């Protein structure tokens, strides 16, 4: 697609901002680390555990500069962007450790600055600033809209909504859609109803029974202060191929509001935040997709491919740093690895590699480094062998969250249980087969699914003196080594 005048202006703005950032970072070496993931992937927990471990002395044997003592200290400092909310680290730590609840999900962008004093391998003392930018993964799925017309987006959204699993969820919206004539006079009430029913359909797709991931526009599910504004009051229409919107029509109204959404929501996010990132973590709740069934995994695959295509990636060079910053390292992390026995962790990583494989291959051709890891930023379970007859099953012990159900039992949130989560298949393709390697929640009740991963409460930790206890984790140190280890050599 040819660049428009607006695109050229945006590129000029980005280059000017890159020059300013380069000047700041020349004297104060800085990494801007983006942390994102789709709903319930654990972004808030990941950032909280990362900061807590670095500032309070976590156990990170794989993170070389920390394990060898070259990091003298890590401390929080005021963030540089005055218009961005501060990541509420202290509240999240209190929620995890004292209340034993998981923090609320990310619904907006936030930021935190961590300054690391360290000694280089040659003995010189240095400082690295880590600016952590937390943002909802749903916003990433909006970025492709910048290169799509309303007509293109509308056709794609309708085709997706008519796929077998989604069609039933979209039925109320489709019923209203059938009453609308795109060329008819603009009707505010018709637009409001269409937007509401379309949003209800997106929300139903995100339910844990279906765990769909490809759900743009992202702000429809987390509108914030834009709720009920015209910029969020539009929906796809059945449109004639090759036609154009008559002046004053419902079609023209939808086009105008779609373009307003891009101007008010998408472009500012890209310009002010996304385009400035150096490194990126994409957290993936693969277990929710396993619970929902093969359709959810295919949807997750499409969503992750769309996310990766959004990144401006490649090997970072002097010129790119000056004028067109690139993300040179991306980590895809399958979260909640503690919900599986360690014997299945390699298989969980294999499933994620399969899910991002095609898109990652394209990214690696640009010189960017891509890695995949199965982790738990805060480990909520421990492992045990449970006897069943003559067999000893590799199981996990933990406290299910209140209301969780397994084998007909509803848990109260206080009782620790041992559960055998099952083994993931050795061949990741088995999970993607439509004829079913297993039944998901979308086709069977919770107690009848082959794979059912309970939600566990954060662990009960013992305090030693006045210091907060270290948060147990799985491979958080490996994630840190990949993301920033090379900048601390």
ZIJOLIN-V488536 format. One record per residue. RES is the residue in one letter. SS is DSSP state (alpha for helix, beta for strand, coil for the rest). PHI is phi in whole degrees, -180 to 180 (NA if undefined). D_LAST is the distance of its C-alpha to the last C-alpha in Angstrom with 1 decimal. Layout:
RES,SS,PHI,D_LAST ; RES,SS,PHI,D_LAST
This chain:
X,coil,NA,41.8 ; X,coil,-66,42.4 ; X,coil,-72,40.6 ; X,coil,-86,42.9 ; X,alpha,-59,43.2 ; X,alpha,-64,41.5 ; X,alpha,-63,38.5 ; X,alpha,-64,38.3 ; X,alpha,-62,38.4 ; X,alpha,-63,35.6 ; X,alpha,-63,33.4 ; X,alpha,-64,34.1 ; X,alpha,-63,33.2 ; X,alpha,-63,29.9 ; X,alpha,-65,29.1 ; X,alpha,-63,30.1 ; X,alpha,-66,28.0 ; X,alpha,-63,24.9 ; X,alpha,-63,25.6 ; X,alpha,-62,25.8 ; X,alpha,-62,22.6 ; X,alpha,-62,20.8 ; X,alpha,-62,22.4 ; X,alpha,-66,21.2 ; X,alpha,-76,17.6 ; X,alpha,-62,17.5 ; X,alpha,-94,17.9 ; X,coil,-136,16.3 ; X,coil,-51,13.2 ; X,beta,-138,14.4 ; X,beta,-114,14.3 ; X,beta,-98,17.8 ; X,beta,-102,17.9 ; X,beta,-86,21.4 ; X,beta,-123,22.8 ; X,beta,-144,26.1 ; X,beta,170,28.6 ; X,coil,-76,32.3 ; X,coil,-51,34.6 ; X,coil,69,33.9 ; X,coil,-82,30.6 ; X,coil,98,29.0 ; X,alpha,-63,26.9 ; X,alpha,-63,27.8 ; X,alpha,-66,27.1 ; X,alpha,-60,23.6 ; X,alpha,-66,22.5 ; X,alpha,-61,24.3 ; X,alpha,-67,22.7 ; X,alpha,-61,19.2 ; X,alpha,-66,19.8 ; X,alpha,-62,21.9 ; X,alpha,-66,19.4 ; X,alpha,-74,16.6 ; X,alpha,-90,19.2 ; X,alpha,-116,21.5 ; X,coil,80,19.5 ; X,coil,-76,19.7 ; X,coil,-98,19.4 ; X,coil,-129,16.2 ; X,coil,-66,15.9 ; X,coil,-87,14.1 ; X,coil,-84,11.4 ; X,alpha,-53,9.0 ; X,alpha,-64,7.4 ; X,alpha,-80,11.1 ; X,alpha,-66,12.8 ; X,coil,-90,11.5 ; X,coil,82,12.3 ; X,coil,-76,9.2 ; X,beta,-87,10.5 ; X,beta,-76,13.6 ; X,beta,-167,15.5 ; X,beta,-130,15.9 ; X,beta,-140,19.1 ; X,beta,-85,21.3 ; X,beta,-134,22.6 ; X,coil,-58,25.4 ; X,coil,-72,24.7 ; X,coil,-85,25.2 ; X,coil,-97,27.8 ; X,coil,-70,31.1 ; X,coil,-95,33.0 ; X,coil,-108,30.8 ; X,coil,-60,31.6 ; X,beta,-78,29.0 ; X,coil,-63,27.8 ; X,coil,-82,30.0 ; X,alpha,-58,27.3 ; X,alpha,-61,29.5 ; X,alpha,-65,32.5 ; X,alpha,-69,30.7 ; X,alpha,-61,29.4 ; X,alpha,-62,33.0 ; X,alpha,-63,34.4 ; X,alpha,-70,32.2 ; X,alpha,-87,32.6 ; X,coil,-85,35.9 ; X,coil,-92,37.9 ; X,coil,55,36.3 ; X,coil,-124,36.6 ; X,coil,-80,34.2 ; X,coil,-62,33.5 ; X,coil,-64,35.4 ; X,coil,-69,34.1 ; X,coil,-70,32.4 ; X,coil,-123,35.2 ; X,coil,-154,33.7 ; X,coil,-80,30.4 ; X,beta,-150,28.5 ; X,beta,-150,25.3 ; X,beta,-151,23.1 ; X,beta,-109,20.4 ; X,beta,-120,17.7 ; X,beta,-107,15.8 ; X,beta,-113,12.7 ; X,beta,-92,12.3 ; X,beta,-146,9.2 ; X,beta,-112,8.2 ; X,coil,-67,5.3 ; X,coil,-63,5.5 ; X,coil,-89,8.4 ; X,coil,98,10.0 ; X,coil,-75,10.2 ; X,beta,-85,11.0 ; X,beta,-140,10.1 ; X,beta,-131,11.5 ; X,beta,-122,11.0 ; X,beta,-99,14.4 ; X,beta,-114,15.1 ; X,beta,-95,18.7 ; X,beta,-97,20.1 ; X,beta,-113,23.3 ; X,beta,-103,25.7 ; X,coil,-148,28.6 ; X,coil,-67,31.2 ; X,alpha,-64,30.8 ; X,alpha,-60,34.5 ; X,alpha,-67,33.7 ; X,alpha,-61,31.7 ; X,coil,-67,34.8 ; X,coil,-83,36.6 ; X,alpha,-60,34.6 ; X,alpha,-61,36.6 ; X,alpha,-63,39.7 ; X,alpha,-60,38.8 ; X,alpha,-108,39.9 ; X,coil,-125,42.9 ; X,coil,-78,46.4 ; X,alpha,-58,48.2 ; X,alpha,-63,50.3 ; X,alpha,-64,47.4 ; X,alpha,-61,45.8 ; X,alpha,-62,49.2 ; X,alpha,-63,50.0 ; X,alpha,-65,46.7 ; X,alpha,-66,46.9 ; X,alpha,-67,50.5 ; X,alpha,-61,49.9 ; X,alpha,-65,47.1 ; X,alpha,-69,49.4 ; X,coil,-96,52.1 ; X,coil,-69,50.1 ; X,alpha,-50,51.8 ; X,alpha,-70,49.7 ; X,alpha,-82,49.3 ; X,alpha,-58,52.9 ; X,alpha,-65,54.3 ; X,alpha,-69,51.8 ; X,coil,-90,52.7 ; X,alpha,-55,56.5 ; X,alpha,-61,57.3 ; X,alpha,-66,55.4 ; X,alpha,-60,56.9 ; X,alpha,-62,60.3 ; X,alpha,-70,59.9 ; X,alpha,-59,58.4 ; X,coil,-65,61.6 ; X,coil,-90,63.7 ; X,coil,-96,61.8 ; X,coil,-115,62.9 ; X,coil,-59,60.1 ; X,coil,-83,62.6 ; X,coil,-72,64.6 ; X,beta,-59,64.6 ; X,coil,-56,61.4 ; X,coil,-133,61.8 ; X,alpha,-61,59.5 ; X,alpha,-67,60.6 ; X,alpha,-65,60.0 ; X,alpha,-66,56.5 ; X,alpha,-62,55.7 ; X,alpha,-66,57.0 ; X,alpha,-61,55.1 ; X,alpha,-64,51.8 ; X,alpha,-66,52.4 ; X,alpha,-69,53.3 ; X,alpha,-64,50.4 ; X,alpha,-65,48.0 ; X,alpha,-61,49.9 ; X,alpha,-64,49.3 ; X,alpha,-61,45.5 ; X,alpha,-66,45.4 ; X,alpha,-65,47.4 ; X,alpha,-63,45.0 ; X,alpha,-80,42.1 ; X,coil,-55,44.1 ; X,coil,-61,42.6 ; X,coil,-67,45.6 ; X,coil,-117,44.4 ; X,coil,49,40.7 ; X,coil,-72,40.7 ; X,coil,-116,37.6 ; X,coil,-88,38.8 ; X,coil,-135,40.6 ; X,coil,-78,40.3 ; X,coil,-78,41.1 ; X,alpha,-63,38.5 ; X,alpha,-73,40.1 ; X,alpha,-65,43.4 ; X,coil,-93,42.0 ; X,coil,-145,40.2 ; X,coil,-71,42.3 ; X,alpha,58,41.5 ; X,alpha,-78,43.5 ; X,alpha,-95,44.4 ; X,coil,-57,46.7 ; X,coil,71,50.2 ; X,coil,-81,49.3 ; X,alpha,-56,50.7 ; X,alpha,-64,47.1 ; X,alpha,-115,46.9 ; X,coil,-118,50.5 ; X,coil,-148,50.6 ; X,coil,-161,50.7 ; X,coil,-65,51.2 ; X,coil,-128,54.7 ; X,coil,-75,56.6 ; X,coil,-119,57.0 ; X,coil,-68,59.1 ; X,coil,-68,57.2 ; X,coil,79,57.0 ; X,coil,-83,58.7 ; X,coil,-134,57.8 ; X,coil,-76,58.2 ; X,coil,-65,61.6 ; X,coil,-61,61.5 ; X,coil,81,61.9 ; X,beta,-89,61.2 ; X,alpha,-60,59.1 ; X,alpha,-59,56.9 ; X,alpha,-63,56.4 ; X,alpha,-63,55.5 ; X,alpha,-65,52.9 ; X,alpha,-60,51.4 ; X,alpha,-62,51.2 ; X,alpha,-74,49.5 ; X,alpha,-62,47.0 ; X,alpha,-66,46.1 ; X,alpha,-65,45.9 ; X,alpha,-59,43.5 ; X,alpha,-65,41.1 ; X,alpha,-72,41.6 ; X,alpha,-86,41.4 ; X,alpha,-109,38.7 ; X,alpha,-77,36.8 ; X,alpha,-63,36.1 ; X,alpha,-60,35.0 ; X,alpha,-63,32.5 ; X,alpha,-64,31.1 ; X,alpha,-70,31.1 ; X,alpha,-86,29.9 ; X,coil,-131,27.3 ; X,alpha,-61,26.7 ; X,alpha,-70,26.1 ; X,alpha,-100,23.3 ; X,coil,-77,20.9 ; X,coil,-103,17.5 ; X,beta,-133,16.8 ; X,beta,-145,19.7 ; X,beta,-112,20.8 ; X,beta,-115,24.3 ; X,beta,-90,25.9 ; X,beta,-129,29.0 ; X,coil,-89,31.8 ; X,alpha,-66,33.0 ; X,alpha,-64,35.2 ; X,alpha,-64,37.4 ; X,alpha,-68,38.0 ; X,alpha,-60,38.9 ; X,alpha,-59,41.3 ; X,alpha,-81,42.9 ; X,coil,120,43.4 ; X,alpha,-58,42.7 ; X,alpha,-61,43.6 ; X,alpha,-67,40.9 ; X,alpha,-66,38.3 ; X,alpha,-64,39.5 ; X,alpha,-67,39.4 ; X,alpha,-63,35.8 ; X,alpha,-58,34.9 ; X,alpha,-66,36.5 ; X,alpha,-65,34.8 ; X,alpha,-67,31.3 ; X,alpha,-64,32.2 ; X,alpha,-65,33.4 ; X,alpha,-65,30.3 ; X,alpha,-65,28.0 ; X,alpha,-66,30.4 ; X,alpha,-76,29.9 ; X,coil,-70,26.3 ; X,coil,-89,25.6 ; X,beta,-116,22.9 ; X,coil,147,21.4 ; X,coil,-65,18.5 ; X,coil,-76,17.5 ; X,coil,-123,18.7 ; X,alpha,-60,19.5 ; X,alpha,-68,23.1 ; X,alpha,-66,22.5 ; X,alpha,-63,20.3 ; X,alpha,-73,23.2 ; X,alpha,-120,26.1 ; X,coil,-147,25.4 ; X,coil,-56,22.2 ; X,coil,-127,21.2 ; X,beta,-89,19.6 ; X,coil,-103,17.2 ; X,beta,-143,16.4 ; X,beta,-129,19.2 ; X,beta,-112,19.5 ; X,beta,-97,23.1 ; X,beta,-124,23.6 ; X,beta,-81,27.0 ; X,coil,-84,27.6 ; X,coil,63,30.0 ; X,alpha,-62,29.0 ; X,alpha,-70,30.6 ; X,alpha,-83,33.9 ; X,coil,-124,33.8 ; X,coil,-67,33.8 ; X,alpha,-59,30.5 ; X,alpha,-66,32.6 ; X,alpha,-104,32.7 ; X,alpha,-65,29.0 ; X,alpha,-61,28.4 ; X,alpha,-71,31.6 ; X,alpha,-64,30.5 ; X,alpha,-62,27.3 ; X,alpha,-64,29.7 ; X,alpha,-64,32.0 ; X,alpha,-67,29.3 ; X,alpha,-60,28.1 ; X,alpha,-64,31.8 ; X,alpha,-69,32.2 ; X,alpha,-104,29.4 ; X,alpha,-55,29.7 ; X,alpha,-64,31.7 ; X,alpha,-67,29.8 ; X,alpha,-65,26.4 ; X,alpha,-61,27.6 ; X,alpha,-66,28.5 ; X,alpha,-67,25.1 ; X,alpha,-66,23.3 ; X,coil,-66,25.6 ; X,coil,-86,24.2 ; X,coil,101,20.7 ; X,coil,-73,19.3 ; X,beta,-98,17.6 ; X,beta,-121,19.8 ; X,beta,-138,19.5 ; X,beta,-131,22.2 ; X,beta,-147,22.1 ; X,beta,-99,24.9 ; X,coil,-144,24.0 ; X,beta,-135,25.8 ; X,coil,-63,23.9 ; X,coil,-131,26.7 ; X,coil,-81,28.5 ; X,coil,-98,32.3 ; X,coil,-131,33.7 ; X,beta,-133,33.6 ; X,beta,-102,34.9 ; X,beta,-159,38.2 ; X,beta,-104,40.8 ; X,beta,-113,44.1 ; X,beta,-78,47.3 ; X,beta,-135,49.5 ; X,coil,66,52.5 ; X,coil,-88,51.3 ; X,beta,-91,47.9 ; X,beta,-115,44.8 ; X,beta,-95,42.8 ; X,beta,-71,39.0 ; X,beta,-123,39.1 ; X,beta,-126,37.3 ; X,beta,-113,38.5 ; X,beta,-171,38.1 ; X,beta,-105,40.2 ; X,beta,-61,41.3 ; X,coil,-66,41.6 ; X,coil,-56,45.1 ; X,coil,93,47.2 ; X,coil,-66,45.3 ; X,beta,-126,47.7 ; X,beta,-151,47.7 ; X,coil,53,50.8 ; X,coil,80,53.1 ; X,beta,-101,51.5 ; X,beta,-102,50.2 ; X,coil,-90,47.7 ; X,coil,-96,48.0 ; X,coil,89,44.3 ; X,coil,-121,44.9 ; X,coil,-97,45.5 ; X,beta,-83,42.9 ; X,beta,-133,43.6 ; X,beta,-102,42.5 ; X,beta,-138,42.3 ; X,coil,-101,41.8 ; X,coil,-76,39.9 ; X,coil,90,40.8 ; X,coil,-102,38.8 ; X,coil,-71,37.3 ; X,coil,-66,38.8 ; X,coil,-66,37.0 ; X,coil,-101,37.6 ; X,coil,-57,36.1 ; X,alpha,-60,39.0 ; X,alpha,-60,41.4 ; X,alpha,-76,40.1 ; X,alpha,-97,40.8 ; X,coil,-71,44.4 ; X,coil,-68,47.0 ; X,coil,-79,49.6 ; X,coil,95,47.5 ; X,coil,-78,45.4 ; X,coil,-158,45.8 ; X,coil,-96,47.5 ; X,coil,-100,45.6 ; X,coil,-63,46.7 ; X,coil,-71,48.2 ; X,coil,-125,50.7 ; X,coil,-153,51.3 ; X,coil,-71,51.4 ; X,alpha,-56,48.4 ; X,alpha,-77,50.1 ; X,alpha,-108,51.0 ; X,coil,-76,47.6 ; X,coil,-71,46.0 ; X,coil,-118,42.6 ; X,coil,-138,42.6 ; X,coil,-100,39.4 ; X,coil,-71,40.3 ; X,coil,-91,38.4 ; X,beta,-107,37.4 ; X,coil,-74,37.0 ; X,coil,-56,33.8 ; X,coil,-71,33.8 ; X,coil,-82,35.6 ; X,coil,-110,33.2 ; X,coil,-94,34.1 ; X,coil,-83,33.3 ; X,beta,-115,32.4 ; X,coil,71,33.6 ; X,coil,-93,32.8 ; X,beta,-78,29.3 ; X,coil,-67,28.9 ; X,coil,-68,28.3 ; X,coil,-69,25.1 ; X,coil,-85,25.6 ; X,coil,-68,25.7 ; X,coil,-150,24.0 ; X,beta,-129,23.6 ; X,coil,63,20.2 ; X,alpha,-64,18.9 ; X,alpha,-68,15.7 ; X,alpha,-65,15.5 ; X,alpha,-63,16.0 ; X,alpha,-63,13.2 ; X,alpha,-61,10.7 ; X,alpha,-70,12.3 ; X,alpha,-77,12.6 ; X,alpha,-134,9.5 ; X,alpha,-58,6.9 ; X,alpha,-69,5.7 ; X,alpha,-88,5.8 ; X,alpha,-118,3.8 ; X,coil,-83,0.0
